[in-house]
Amino acid sequence: MAAATPIICEVAPRDGFQSIANPLPTEAKIGIIRDLAAAGCPRIELGSFVSPKAVPQMADMAEIVEGTRDLPAELAALVPNLRGAENALKAGLRQIVYVFSVSQAHNLNNVRQTVAQSLTGLDEIVKALPKGTFLRVDLATAFDCPFDGGVPLMDLVEAVKQVAAIAPNAELALCDTTGRANPFDVARRFDTVQMLPETAGNTWAFHGHNTFGQGVANALAAWQSGVRVFDTAAAGLGGCPFAPGATGNTATEDLVFAFNEGGRSTGIDLPRLLDVADRIAALPGGVTGSHLRHVPRGRAA
């Protein structure tokens, strides 16, 4: 039987760029996205269809979609509500990522809604999506909340059950929004939710941050639990502006290197990816956290 392949979902254009306060030139964003695709990234989150007042960096999303629609990668955008989903579909995307938080406090801070209201919004989106649209649901603060601390496992279980009832075939991502998770809890939570009868038709992803240096270890723990899709950001760019203290995403190049060393190819050209990561690290206002970028290139391949 063929070995399973890890699938990298590159989120620097979304989770990374949103952490930079001053708007970046649209053409610069498009150029980076195109280079990430050229390096072999199979899935890319282009950005978020949100209010420009809330996240000014995402005001040019329609132009970014137009400038990248010919790429071979699977392209998606994050949305917090039905209006965002409608705008993403209008722009031509057919992969939608809906986000809400397991933690009530973070959901109110992040999308200005209660968890119950976000679940109602998910139901509205599921009913509105055209046939053939790919839907992913990001469960933010699936491990830890920046306001309330550790999120009880049963709170996550209840949230997953409700999501699965609304979107029984969606990809579900457990998100370590603050980077506070550890590999043992990552494995325990994925093992628990994957065994729920309600989630029999769902697939799984892991979204990690590297705030406490556990990003790669947490991703590998998720891999051991059967997860095959991993969110990362080239150069480790990122950090949720609505999660105080959260730093960058797990660096794409660090996780790709770990999989490569274990004989699990992601299909990504590591030298080309490192070149893009260098460009991202040079962006004004960005905070990065890659390790592999600082290793001599002859030893990083």
C-alpha positions in Angstrom: 0.0 0.0 0.0 1.3 3.5 -0.9 2.5 5.6 1.9 0.2 8.5 2.9 1.3 12.0 1.7 1.2 15.0 3.9 -0.7 18.0 2.4 0.6 21.4 3.1 -1.9 24.3 3.1 0.2 27.5 2.9 -1.5 30.3 4.9 1.1 33.1 4.8 -1.0 35.1 2.4 -3.9 35.0 4.9 -2.8 34.4 8.5 0.6 35.9 7.8 -0.2 39.0 5.8 -3.0 39.9 8.2 -0.5 40.3 11.0 1.2 43.2 9.1 -0.4 46.5 10.0 0.5 48.6 6.9 -1.1 47.3 3.7 1.3 45.6 1.3 1.1 46.3 -2.4 -1.3 44.0 -4.2 1.2 43.1 -6.8 3.7 42.1 -4.2 1.1 39.8 -2.6 0.2 38.2 -5.9 3.9 37.7 -6.7 4.5 35.9 -3.5 1.4 33.7 -3.9 2.5 32.8 -7.5 6.0 31.9 -6.2 4.6 29.7 -3.5 2.6 27.8 -6.1 5.7 27.5 -8.3 7.5 26.0 -5.3 4.9 23.3 -5.3 2.5 24.3 -2.5 -0.6 22.3 -3.3 -3.1 24.4 -1.3 -2.9 28.2 -0.6 -5.2 30.4 1.5 -5.2 33.6 -0.4 -6.6 35.8 2.4 -9.9 36.6 4.1 -13.1 38.1 2.8 -13.7 40.3 5.9 -14.5 43.9 6.6 -11.6 46.2 5.4 -12.2 48.2 8.6 -11.4 45.2 10.7 -8.5 43.9 8.6 -7.3 46.6 6.2 -4.7 44.2 4.8 -7.5 42.2 3.1 -9.2 45.0 1.3 -7.8 43.9 -2.1 -9.0 40.3 -2.0 -11.0 40.4 -5.3 -7.8 41.7 -7.1 -5.7 38.9 -5.5 -8.2 36.2 -6.7 -8.2 37.7 -10.2 -4.4 37.7 -10.3 -4.0 34.1 -9.2 -6.9 32.2 -10.6 -4.8 30.5 -13.2 -2.5 28.8 -10.7 -2.4 25.0 -10.3 -2.7 25.1 -6.5 -6.1 24.7 -4.8 -7.0 28.3 -3.7 -9.2 29.2 -0.8 -10.2 32.2 1.3 -11.3 32.4 4.9 -14.7 33.9 5.7 -16.4 34.8 9.1 -20.0 35.0 7.8 -22.4 34.5 4.9 -21.5 37.9 3.4 -17.9 36.9 3.2 -18.7 33.6 1.6 -20.9 35.3 -1.0 -18.1 37.8 -1.8 -15.6 34.9 -2.1 -17.9 33.0 -4.5 -18.5 36.2 -6.5 -14.8 36.6 -6.9 -14.6 33.1 -8.4 -13.3 30.9 -5.5 -14.8 27.5 -5.0 -13.0 26.7 -1.7 -14.3 28.4 1.4 -12.9 28.3 4.9 -15.3 29.3 7.6 -13.9 30.2 11.0 -15.3 30.4 14.5 -13.9 29.9 18.0 -14.7 27.2 20.5 -14.0 29.8 23.2 -16.9 32.2 23.6 -14.5 35.0 24.7 -12.3 34.7 21.7 -15.2 34.3 19.3 -16.7 37.6 20.6 -13.3 39.3 20.2 -12.5 37.8 16.8 -15.8 37.8 14.8 -18.0 39.8 17.2 -20.5 36.9 17.5 -21.4 34.3 20.1 -20.6 30.7 19.3 -24.3 30.0 18.8 -24.5 32.9 16.3 -21.5 31.5 14.4 -23.0 28.1 14.2 -26.2 29.6 12.8 -24.0 31.4 10.3 -22.3 28.2 9.3 -25.7 26.7 8.6 -26.6 29.6 6.4 -23.4 29.2 4.4 -23.9 25.4 4.0 -27.3 26.1 2.6 -26.1 28.8 0.2 -23.0 27.1 -1.2 -23.3 25.9 -4.8 -22.9 22.2 -5.5 -19.3 21.2 -5.7 -18.0 23.9 -3.4 -15.3 22.7 -1.0 -16.0 23.7 2.6 -13.6 23.7 5.5 -14.4 24.7 9.0 -11.7 26.1 11.2 -12.3 25.6 14.9 -10.2 28.3 16.4 -9.0 28.1 20.1 -9.5 24.3 19.9 -6.8 24.0 22.6 -6.3 27.3 24.4 -7.9 30.7 24.6 -5.9 33.9 25.1 -8.5 35.2 27.4 -9.8 32.2 29.4 -6.8 29.8 29.2 -7.1 26.1 28.4 -10.2 25.0 26.5 -11.8 21.9 28.1 -11.8 18.9 25.9 -15.6 18.5 26.3 -16.1 22.0 25.0 -14.3 21.0 21.8 -16.2 17.8 21.5 -19.5 19.6 21.8 -18.4 22.2 19.2 -17.3 19.5 16.8 -20.5 17.6 17.1 -22.5 20.7 16.3 -20.3 21.5 13.3 -20.5 17.9 12.0 -24.3 18.0 12.3 -24.4 21.1 10.1 -21.6 20.2 7.7 -21.2 16.4 7.8 -18.8 16.2 4.8 -16.6 19.3 5.5 -13.0 19.3 6.4 -12.6 20.2 10.0 -9.4 21.9 11.3 -8.5 22.0 14.9 -6.6 25.3 15.4 -3.9 26.0 18.0 -4.6 29.7 17.8 -2.2 30.7 20.6 0.5 28.1 20.0 0.0 26.8 23.6 -0.8 23.2 22.6 1.5 20.3 23.3 2.0 17.1 21.2 0.3 14.9 23.8 -2.9 17.0 23.9 -2.9 17.4 20.1 -3.0 13.6 19.7 -5.6 13.2 22.5 -8.0 15.7 21.0 -7.7 14.5 17.4 -8.1 10.9 18.6 -11.2 11.9 20.5 -13.0 13.8 17.8 -12.2 11.4 15.0 -13.8 8.6 17.0 -17.1 10.5 17.3 -19.8 8.8 15.2 -21.0 12.2 14.2 -17.8 12.9 12.3 -17.7 9.7 10.2 -18.0 11.8 7.0 -15.5 14.5 7.9 -11.9 14.9 7.1 -9.3 16.6 9.3 -6.6 19.3 9.3 -4.3 20.9 11.9 -3.5 24.6 12.1 -0.6 25.3 14.4 1.4 28.2 15.7 4.9 28.1 17.1 4.6 30.5 20.0 6.0 28.0 22.5 8.3 26.2 20.0 6.0 23.2 19.6 4.7 23.8 16.1 6.5 21.0 14.3 6.1 18.6 17.2 2.4 19.3 17.3 2.0 18.8 13.6 3.8 15.4 13.8 1.6 14.4 16.7 -1.4 15.2 14.5 0.1 13.1 11.7 0.5 10.2 14.0 -3.2 10.5 14.8 -4.1 10.3 11.1 -4.3 13.9 10.1 -3.0 14.6 6.6 -3.6 18.4 6.1 -1.4 20.9 7.8 -1.5 24.7 7.8 1.9 26.4 7.8 3.3 29.8 6.7 6.5 30.3 4.8 9.1 32.0 7.0 6.8 31.4 10.0 5.0 34.7 9.3 1.9 35.4 11.2 0.1 35.7 14.5 -3.6 36.3 15.1 -4.2 40.1 15.7 -7.2 39.0 17.9 -5.2 36.6 20.1 -2.8 38.7 22.3 0.6 37.0 22.7 0.2 34.6 19.7 3.2 34.6 17.4 3.8 33.2 14.0 2.5 30.1 12.3 4.6 27.0 12.1 7.1 27.7 9.3 6.3 25.8 6.1 10.0 25.1 5.5 10.5 23.6 9.0 7.6 21.2 8.6 8.5 20.3 5.0 12.1 19.5 6.2 10.7 17.3 9.0 8.5 15.3 6.6 11.3 15.0 4.1 13.7 13.7 6.7 11.1 11.1 7.7 10.7 10.0 4.1 7.3 11.6 3.6 7.6 13.9 0.6 5.2 16.9 0.5 6.0 17.5 -3.2 7.3 21.0 -2.3 10.6 22.1 -3.7 12.5 23.1 -0.6 15.2 25.4 -2.1 12.5 27.3 -4.0 10.3 27.5 -0.9 13.3 28.9 1.1 13.8 31.6 -1.6 10.1 32.7 -1.2 10.5 32.5 2.6 13.4 35.0 2.3 11.2 37.4 0.4 8.5 37.1 2.9 10.9 37.6 5.8 12.0 40.9 4.1 8.5 42.3 4.1 8.3 45.5 6.2 6.4 45.0 9.4 6.4 41.2 9.4 7.4 39.0 12.3 8.9 35.6 11.3 10.0 32.5 13.1 11.6 30.0 10.8 14.5 27.9 11.9 15.5 26.3 8.5 16.1 29.7 6.9 19.1 30.2 9.3 20.7 26.9 8.5 23.4 27.0 5.7 21.5 26.3 2.5 23.8 23.4 1.6 22.6 21.6 4.7 18.9 22.6 4.5 18.0 20.7 1.3 
